[in-house]
């Protein structure tokens, strides 16, 4: 069965993790930076997505630290997650290339 395309927040979470292990609030900030402020994840949304990504084998817990009495869990991209992110990035690149080419043919901005 072929993988469905990733939703934008999921794609951005995996992109954030591609830079290395991060804790939840680090991921939230990184996703906002990557998306130029267009995507702002709430903590509940992020942790639900991380649970799903972990159960799908695309991300995993890297380590846990206690900071100021609170547990801080760091996540990392798995090899499967990196391959899935690369495939999705390529799919998006091809789609953007096609859109740009068609805009040029139509005389639109490209």
C-alpha positions in Angstrom: 0.0 0.0 0.0 1.3 3.4 -1.0 1.9 6.0 1.8 -0.6 8.9 1.9 0.8 12.4 1.7 1.7 13.9 5.1 -0.3 16.7 6.5 1.6 19.9 6.7 2.1 19.8 10.6 3.3 16.3 10.4 5.7 17.1 7.6 7.0 20.1 9.6 7.4 18.0 12.8 9.5 15.4 11.0 11.5 18.3 9.3 12.2 19.7 12.8 13.4 16.3 14.0 15.6 15.9 11.0 18.0 18.5 12.6 18.4 16.3 15.6 16.6 15.3 18.8 14.4 17.9 20.3 11.9 18.2 23.2 8.3 19.2 22.6 8.5 22.9 23.1 11.7 23.0 21.0 9.8 21.3 18.2 6.9 23.8 18.5 9.4 26.7 18.1 11.2 25.0 15.3 8.0 24.3 13.4 7.0 27.9 13.7 10.4 29.1 12.4 10.4 26.6 9.5 7.0 27.7 8.4 7.7 31.4 8.8 5.1 31.6 11.5 2.4 30.0 9.3 2.0 26.9 11.5 1.7 27.3 15.3 1.3 24.0 17.0 -0.5 23.7 20.3 1.1 21.3 22.9 -1.9 18.9 22.8 -1.7 18.7 19.0 2.0 18.2 19.0 2.0 15.4 21.6 -0.9 13.6 19.8 1.1 13.8 16.6 4.3 12.6 18.3 2.3 9.6 19.8 1.1 8.8 16.3 4.5 9.2 14.7 6.1 7.0 17.4 3.5 4.3 17.0 4.0 4.5 13.2 7.8 4.1 13.7 8.7 7.5 12.2 9.9 9.0 15.4 11.1 7.6 18.7 12.0 8.8 22.2 15.7 9.7 22.3 16.0 10.4 26.0 14.2 11.8 29.0 15.7 14.5 31.4 14.3 16.1 34.5 14.4 19.9 34.3 13.2 21.9 37.2 11.3 18.9 38.5 9.5 18.2 35.2 10.1 15.4 32.8 11.4 16.6 29.4 11.2 14.0 26.7 13.3 14.3 23.6 12.3 12.8 20.3 14.3 11.8 17.3 13.6 10.8 13.7 14.0 7.1 12.9 15.5 5.8 9.7 12.0 5.0 8.5 10.9 8.5 9.4 13.9 10.0 7.5 13.0 7.9 4.4 9.3 9.0 4.7 10.3 12.6 5.0 12.6 12.4 2.0 9.9 10.8 -0.1 7.4 13.5 0.9 9.9 16.3 0.2 10.5 14.9 -3.2 6.8 14.5 -3.9 6.2 18.2 -2.9 9.2 19.3 -5.0 7.8 17.6 -8.1 4.4 19.1 -7.5 5.8 22.6 -7.1 7.9 22.2 -10.2 4.8 21.2 -12.2 2.8 24.1 -10.8 5.6 26.5 -11.7 6.0 25.2 -15.2 2.2 25.5 -15.8 2.1 29.0 -14.5 4.9 29.9 -16.9 3.0 28.4 -19.8 -0.1 30.3 -18.8 1.9 33.5 -18.6 1.3 33.8 -14.8 3.9 34.6 -12.1 6.6 32.0 -11.8 
